[in-house]
Structure formats: structure tokens, C-alpha cells
Amino acid sequence: MLGDTPVSVYDRTPKFPGSGAGPLSSEDVETFLPLAPSYGVLAKPNPDSINALWTLVEQLPSMTLDEQADAFAPLEGTWGVLEATDGLVDELNLRTYAHAQRFIFGSQEAVSNARTYARRNPRRRREVTPGSPRIHILEDDPRAPGLMRAAHIFEPPR
């Protein structure tokens, strides 16, 4: 299955309560991108280097491009291939279904199965559905020159 929002990001344990999921939001975050009916990319951060990455992100503004490349090189991860279980396929299809804005593309069977699974597991569907988008207005942080801070955060009405 593929939704009109193709990438799904899910974090069971975000770094800050109520924070959104991002590629490095915690050690448990999972980013999924379906590529074909039988293939997809499931990305997870390396737990051994995530703290170093969080620290590095704060230092990036003061680094040159060469320094950034040298700093990131030892933190790059690895990849592997795995055969997904039926349970993992159901979970990834549910995340794709929950992240879609309006449209789901795929076989009738896959879409029907995901919709049925979502209806039978409403609590799980709510857990994997991304929160409403927020708009952050950023400004220079007077206490930390070169860094930004959120001056205003606007949330859409519910």
C-alpha cells in the first residue's frame, strides 16, 4: 500500500511528551517508505550514536561543510534486509493508512485488509496516527547566539 503521504513516521517514546515524531525524535522512532508491493524501507536510528547526533545537530551552525561531513562520517549507520512477518506487514500498512490524507493506493485486498484492521483496532490506529500539524515561528535565541527558539506555536483548531 502507498498513501498520498508516502512516508510514515512513528515513535512509541518521543523525547518530549506531546512532541511529534521525526527521524531522530528518540531511539524508538521508525520511518517507513513503501517502494513496491513487496518492498519498503524501514529506517531506525542507531541507539549507539543517537545522543551524539542530537549533540551534533546543535553544533552544526558553527561548523563548515567539511567539518560537518567529518563529524557525521563515524555516525553513519548500516543497512540490512529482512523478511517481514505478517504482523509487521499489518503494522506498516496500518501506519501507511493512518498517515494518508485522502488517498490510499494499492491492491484492493491490501487496502481492504488495512481498513478492516484499523476498524478492529481503533486504539492502535489512534496511536500511530500523526498529530495535527503545528506552525512554529522561530527567532534568534538571545541566550545562545546562532541558535533559534520557538517564539510562537500555532495549533490548528480541532
N, C-alpha and C positions, 0 to 999 in steps of 0.2 A: 504494500500500500504506500501511497505517497499523498500527502496533504498539500494544500496550497501554501502552507507554511512548512517547507520541507524539512527543516531541522527541528528536532525536539530536544530540549534540554531539561533534565530532571535532576533535582538534588534533594535527597532524603534528609540531609543535615546541613542546611545552609550555615555559613559562617556567622551570620547575624540573624536573629529571629525576624521573620517577615521579609527578609531580603529575597530578591529574585535569584534565579539560577543563571549562572554564567559558566563559561568553560573552565574557570578556576575558582568557582564560588566555595568549594570545600573539597575535601579528599574523596567524597562520595558522589560527586556530580558525574552524570553520564550524558553525553551528547550523541545523538543518533541521527544519521543521514541515510535513508534508503537509496540505493543506487539502481537496483533491478529487482524483479520479483523474488529472487533468491539471494540477493547480496545487499549488504549495507555496511556502513562504518559506524562502529560503536567506540567512542573515544572516552577515556577516563584519564584523569591526571595521575602522574606518578606520585604516590604518597611520600616517597623518599625526598622529592625535590619541591613539593608544593609550597612549603614555608619559604624556601629560598626564592621561588618565583614571586611570591607575594612581596617579599622584601625588595627584590629586584625591580618590580613594577614601580615602586615608589622612588627608586633611584634613576629610572630611565631619563627623566627630563634633563638631568645634568650630564648625561653621557653622550659621547659622539656615536655615530652609527657603527664604527669599528669596535668601540668599547661595548656597545650593546650586543653585537654579534659574538664577541669573545665571551661575554658574560652568560649568554643563552646557550652557547655550544655544549657545555658539560651537563646542562639540564634537559637536553632533548631526550625524548622517550624512545620506546621501541614499539614494534607492532607484531601482531601475531594473527593467526587465522583460527577460528573455532567454528564448530558445527553447533548451531543454536538448537536448544531443546524446544519442544512445542510450547512450554511455559514461557520461555524467553521471547519467542516469536509473538505470542499473545500479548505479552507486556509491551514489547516495542510497537506492535500495531495499535495498542491502546494509547500509547503516548503520541503516536502519529495522529490518531483520531482526535485526541484531546487538544492537540496543538493546532489543528486545522481551523481556519477562519470560516470558510464557506464550502470548500470542495474537497472531496477525497477521490483519488484516482487509484484504480487497481481492479483486480478481478472481482466479479460480483460476490464470489464466495468469501474472499478476504475481507471486503468491506462489510458484508453481512455478519461475518463472524466477529469482527471488531465491534460493530454496533451492538450485537447481542451481548458480547462480553461486557461492554460498557454499561448496558442497561441492567445486567445481572449484578454488576459490581459498582454501584453508584459512588460508594465511598472511595474506592480505589480510583475511579475516574476523576473525582474532585481532587484527590491527592496529586495526580500527575498533570492536571490542567494548569497552565501557567496563570499567574495572577494578572490583574489588569495592568496595562502599561502605565508608567508614571513619566512625567516630564520633569527633568531636573534642570534648574537654572544654575549654572556654575559661575563662580567668581574667584579671583585670586584670594588665596588664604593669607591674610596679613601676618599670621604667626609662622608661616612656612613659605617663604618666597619660592616661586616656581611650581608650587602645588595648587590645585584647585579645591574648592569646597562647595558643597551644595548650599546655595543661598535660599532657594525656594524649591519645594517639591509639590507638584500638582498631580492629584489623582483624579481619574475620571469619575463622574457621578455613577452610582450604582442603580 
